[in-house]
Amino acid sequence: MRRAAIGLAAVSMTVGLAACGSAKESGDNGDKGDGGKKTDALKIGLLLPENQTARYEKFDKPLIEKKISELTGGKAKVSYVNAKQDATLQTQQMDTMITNKMDAIILDSVDSKAIAGSVKKADDADIPVVAFDRLAEGPISGYTSFDNAQVGKAQGEALLKALGDKAKDGQIVMMNGAKTDPNAGDYKKGAHSVLDGKVKIGKEYDTKEWKPENANANMEGAISAIGKDKIVGVYSANDGMAGGIITALKGAGLDKLPPVTGQDAELAAVQRIVAGEQYQSVYKPYKGEADAAAEMAVKLAKGEKLGAEAPDKVDSPTTKGVPAKLIDVVSLTKENVQDTVIKDKIWTVEEICTAKYKAACDKLGLK
């Protein structure tokens, strides 16, 4: 009889403990469902690096937010901040995201090295970080970007095509991006792999903070050092800098502008391409990159491992084998404006073909 009583007491304790566990789970504010997995009511942080380049506010932010909403039935909340090219501010923003217990963070870093400590803090707090567009250092859980070496190669190949037989007649200027951006090094490496040995590089710059005004100042220096008539082409790593470079070339009184490359298919750059002032840009299908970041963040936020969302692997200086998805890019010239940015509804004909550019648009048959 005593043994039976002990057995009944043990069963009663077990049932009681199970009931307590059920009560705890049911009172978890809807953050977790069966098996302790998080539901669609996620909190995801989105940190973008600056707002001078049109793509971040016009494309990346709304595309990422839309995809996260689609993946979670509108239940997830995206907390968005922009660092405005300030690495210290972005560190503070990351720390705030960690304090607010995000379920995952999508990070496009201002300075890939400076942000590593915050990435480590997030990892220590069990918050996965998806590196977006730029591969931040630290324990990154996933990464999506465009094939950055391919970007540089596309720019270099376009410049060589534009130069043709003139490639050996003069010198080119290389206007690379900021040293703090790991992508800038990839673009530079890709471009050099195409240009080295085929053109003479008269001047080369790593442009502080990617700023057009810094590129403009660098270009003015290159013109003074080389001579305006000896510059046959300019490698520019992005469209914003291309604008500053072209302003400097015009200011030097060049009758005919040398070919200038770019990247991002910004509206002003597309207009310059249509008008013949800028030779090339690199069109990046932003939706593919944004969708990949959203898919990784949602899956990681739910505590799941990445699979088909990250078919590639990349290494950073601190982390090897980061699951990744790299998106192909398209070299944009006046010949394919219609079939790229207009077809994909990045820019409309009305936006591109303002009164100033109408004649050039008509000549290209843009519609």
C-alpha positions in Angstrom: 0.0 0.0 0.0 2.9 2.4 0.9 4.6 1.7 -2.5 1.3 2.4 -4.3 0.9 5.7 -2.5 4.5 6.7 -3.4 3.7 5.8 -7.1 0.6 7.9 -7.1 2.4 10.8 -5.6 5.1 10.6 -8.3 2.5 10.5 -11.1 0.8 13.6 -9.5 4.1 15.5 -9.5 4.8 14.6 -13.1 1.3 15.8 -14.2 1.8 19.0 -12.2 5.1 19.7 -13.7 3.8 19.1 -17.2 0.9 21.4 -16.5 3.3 24.1 -15.4 5.3 23.7 -18.6 2.2 24.0 -20.7 1.2 27.1 -18.9 4.6 28.7 -19.5 4.5 27.9 -23.2 1.0 29.2 -23.6 2.0 32.5 -21.9 5.0 33.1 -24.2 3.3 36.1 -25.9 2.8 34.2 -29.2 6.6 34.3 -29.9 6.9 30.6 -30.1 4.7 27.8 -31.4 4.9 24.0 -31.1 8.2 22.6 -30.2 9.6 26.0 -29.0 10.0 27.3 -32.6 9.3 30.9 -33.2 6.1 31.8 -35.2 5.8 34.4 -37.9 5.5 37.3 -35.3 9.2 38.0 -35.7 11.2 41.1 -35.0 13.8 41.7 -37.7 16.3 44.6 -37.7 17.4 46.2 -41.0 20.5 48.4 -41.0 21.5 50.1 -44.2 24.7 52.1 -44.6 23.9 55.4 -46.2 21.2 57.4 -48.1 23.2 59.2 -50.7 23.1 56.3 -53.1 19.5 56.0 -54.4 19.3 52.2 -54.2 19.1 51.8 -50.5 16.0 53.9 -49.8 14.3 53.5 -53.2 14.8 49.7 -53.7 16.5 47.7 -50.9 14.4 48.9 -48.0 10.9 48.5 -49.5 11.9 45.2 -51.3 13.2 43.6 -48.1 10.2 44.8 -46.1 7.8 43.5 -48.7 9.4 40.0 -48.9 9.5 39.7 -45.1 5.8 40.5 -45.0 5.0 38.0 -47.7 7.0 35.3 -45.9 5.4 35.9 -42.5 1.8 36.7 -43.5 2.3 40.3 -42.5 3.0 39.3 -38.9 6.7 40.2 -38.7 7.9 43.7 -37.7 10.9 45.3 -39.5 12.8 47.9 -37.5 14.7 50.0 -40.0 17.6 52.5 -39.5 20.1 54.1 -41.8 23.7 54.9 -40.6 24.2 57.8 -43.1 27.8 56.7 -43.7 28.7 56.9 -40.0 30.3 53.8 -38.7 30.1 54.9 -35.1 26.3 55.5 -35.5 25.8 52.1 -37.0 27.6 50.5 -34.0 25.1 52.3 -31.8 22.2 51.2 -34.0 23.4 47.5 -33.8 23.6 47.7 -30.0 20.1 49.1 -29.8 18.8 46.2 -32.0 20.5 43.7 -29.7 19.1 45.4 -26.6 15.6 45.3 -28.2 16.0 41.5 -28.7 15.6 41.3 -32.5 15.0 37.7 -33.7 17.4 38.4 -36.6 19.3 41.4 -38.1 20.0 42.2 -41.7 23.2 44.4 -41.8 24.7 46.3 -44.7 27.9 47.6 -43.0 29.5 51.0 -43.3 32.8 49.7 -42.1 33.1 45.9 -42.3 35.9 45.7 -39.6 34.5 48.3 -37.2 31.1 46.5 -36.9 32.7 43.1 -36.1 32.4 43.7 -32.3 28.6 44.3 -32.6 28.2 41.2 -34.8 29.9 39.2 -32.0 27.5 40.8 -29.4 24.6 39.7 -31.5 25.9 36.2 -31.8 26.4 36.0 -28.1 22.8 37.1 -27.7 21.7 34.3 -30.1 20.6 36.8 -32.7 21.7 35.7 -36.2 23.1 38.4 -38.5 22.7 38.3 -42.3 25.3 40.4 -44.1 23.6 42.3 -46.9 25.5 43.5 -50.0 28.7 43.9 -48.0 30.4 41.1 -46.0 30.8 42.3 -42.5 33.4 40.7 -40.3 32.5 38.7 -37.2 30.3 35.5 -36.8 27.9 36.2 -39.7 25.2 33.6 -40.2 24.4 34.3 -43.8 25.4 36.6 -46.7 23.9 37.8 -49.9 25.4 40.1 -52.5 26.2 40.4 -56.1 29.2 38.7 -57.6 31.5 41.6 -56.8 34.5 40.4 -58.8 32.1 40.0 -61.7 31.1 43.6 -61.2 34.7 44.8 -61.6 35.3 42.6 -64.6 32.1 43.9 -66.3 33.3 47.5 -65.7 36.8 46.7 -67.0 35.5 44.9 -70.1 33.1 47.7 -70.9 35.9 50.2 -70.7 38.2 48.2 -73.0 35.4 47.8 -75.5 34.8 51.5 -75.5 38.5 52.3 -75.9 39.0 49.8 -78.7 42.3 50.7 -80.6 42.8 53.8 -78.3 43.6 51.6 -75.3 47.3 52.0 -75.9 47.1 55.7 -76.9 46.9 57.3 -73.5 46.3 56.6 -69.9 43.2 55.8 -67.8 42.3 56.9 -64.3 41.0 54.3 -61.8 38.5 55.7 -59.2 38.0 52.8 -56.7 35.6 52.9 -53.8 36.2 53.3 -50.1 38.9 51.2 -48.3 36.4 50.5 -45.5 34.0 48.7 -47.9 35.2 45.1 -48.6 33.2 45.2 -51.9 35.4 48.0 -53.2 38.4 45.7 -53.0 36.6 43.0 -54.9 35.5 45.5 -57.6 39.1 46.7 -57.9 40.5 43.2 -58.1 38.0 42.2 -60.8 38.7 45.4 -62.8 42.5 44.9 -62.6 42.2 41.3 -63.8 40.8 42.7 -67.0 42.7 46.0 -67.4 46.2 45.2 -66.3 48.6 44.9 -69.3 46.1 46.3 -71.7 46.0 49.9 -70.6 48.3 52.2 -68.8 46.9 53.3 -65.4 48.1 56.9 -64.9 46.4 57.5 -61.6 44.5 55.3 -59.1 42.5 56.4 -56.1 40.7 54.7 -53.2 37.9 57.2 -52.8 37.0 58.1 -49.2 33.4 57.2 -48.3 32.5 56.8 -51.9 31.6 60.5 -52.0 31.1 62.1 -55.4 32.8 65.3 -54.2 35.9 63.3 -53.2 35.9 61.6 -56.6 35.6 65.0 -58.2 38.6 66.3 -56.3 40.6 63.2 -57.1 39.8 63.6 -60.8 40.8 67.2 -60.8 44.2 66.1 -59.4 44.5 63.4 -62.0 43.8 65.8 -64.8 46.5 68.2 -63.5 49.0 65.3 -63.1 48.4 63.5 -66.4 47.0 66.2 -68.7 43.4 66.3 -69.9 44.3 65.3 -73.5 46.2 62.2 -72.3 43.3 60.6 -70.4 41.5 58.2 -72.7 39.1 56.6 -70.1 38.1 56.5 -66.5 37.2 53.4 -64.4 34.7 54.6 -61.8 33.5 52.0 -59.3 30.0 53.5 -59.0 27.6 56.0 -60.5 27.7 58.6 -57.8 31.5 59.0 -58.3 31.0 58.9 -62.1 28.9 62.0 -61.7 31.7 63.8 -59.8 34.3 62.6 -62.3 32.3 63.8 -65.3 31.8 67.2 -63.7 35.6 67.5 -63.3 36.2 66.4 -67.0 33.7 69.0 -68.2 35.3 71.6 -66.0 38.6 70.9 -67.6 37.1 71.9 -70.9 37.3 68.6 -72.7 35.6 68.8 -76.1 34.7 65.0 -76.1 34.4 63.1 -72.8 36.3 59.9 -72.4 34.3 56.7 -71.6 33.5 56.5 -67.9 32.1 53.4 -66.2 29.8 53.1 -63.1 27.6 50.9 -61.0 24.1 50.8 -59.6 22.1 52.1 -62.6 21.1 55.3 -60.8 18.6 57.5 -62.6 21.1 60.3 -63.2 23.6 57.8 -64.5 21.0 56.2 -66.9 20.3 59.6 -68.2 24.0 60.3 -68.7 24.3 57.0 -70.5 21.4 57.9 -72.8 23.0 61.3 -73.4 26.4 59.8 -74.1 28.1 61.4 -71.2 28.7 58.2 -69.2 29.5 55.0 -71.1 28.4 52.2 -68.8 26.9 51.3 -65.5 26.3 47.9 -63.8 22.7 47.0 -63.4 22.0 44.9 -60.3 18.7 43.1 -60.1 18.0 44.4 -56.6 14.9 42.2 -56.0 16.9 39.0 -56.1 19.3 40.2 -53.5 16.6 41.7 -51.3 14.5 38.5 -51.5 17.6 36.3 -50.6 18.3 38.5 -47.5 14.7 38.3 -46.4 14.5 34.6 -46.8 17.7 34.0 -44.8 16.6 36.4 -42.0 13.2 34.8 -41.6 14.5 31.3 -41.6 17.3 32.0 -39.2 15.0 34.0 -36.9 12.9 30.9 -36.6 15.9 28.9 -35.5 16.2 26.9 -38.8 19.3 26.2 -40.7 19.9 27.7 -44.2 19.6 25.4 -47.1 18.6 26.3 -50.7 18.5 29.9 -49.7 22.3 29.9 -49.5 23.8 27.7 -52.2 27.3 29.3 -52.1 30.0 29.7 -49.5 32.2 32.8 -48.9 35.1 33.6 -46.5 35.6 36.8 -44.6 38.9 37.7 -42.8 37.3 36.4 -39.6 34.8 33.7 -40.6 35.2 30.8 -43.1 32.4 29.1 -45.1 29.6 31.7 -44.5 26.4 30.4 -46.2 25.8 32.8 -49.1 23.8 33.6 -52.3 25.6 35.6 -55.0 23.5 37.3 -57.7 24.7 37.9 -61.3 24.9 41.4 -62.7 24.4 43.0 -66.1 26.6 45.5 -67.9 24.4 48.5 -68.8 25.0 50.7 -71.8 22.7 52.7 -74.1 22.2 49.6 -76.2 20.3 47.7 -73.5 18.6 50.4 -71.4 15.2 49.3 -72.8 15.7 45.6 -72.0 17.0 46.1 -68.5 16.0 49.0 -66.2 12.9 49.9 -68.2 11.7 46.3 -68.8 12.3 45.5 -65.1 10.4 48.7 -64.0 13.4 50.1 -62.2 12.9 53.4 -64.0 10.1 54.4 -66.3 10.6 56.1 -69.7 9.0 59.2 -68.2 11.5 59.3 -65.4 14.5 58.9 -67.7 13.3 60.9 -70.7 12.7 64.3 -69.2 12.8 67.4 -71.5 16.6 67.6 -71.3 17.0 64.0 -72.5 14.0 63.6 -74.8 15.9 63.9 -78.1 18.5 61.4 -77.0 15.8 59.0 -75.8 14.0 59.4 -79.2 17.2 58.5 -81.0 17.5 55.3 -79.0 13.8 54.5 -79.5 13.0 54.3 -75.8 9.4 53.7 -75.1 
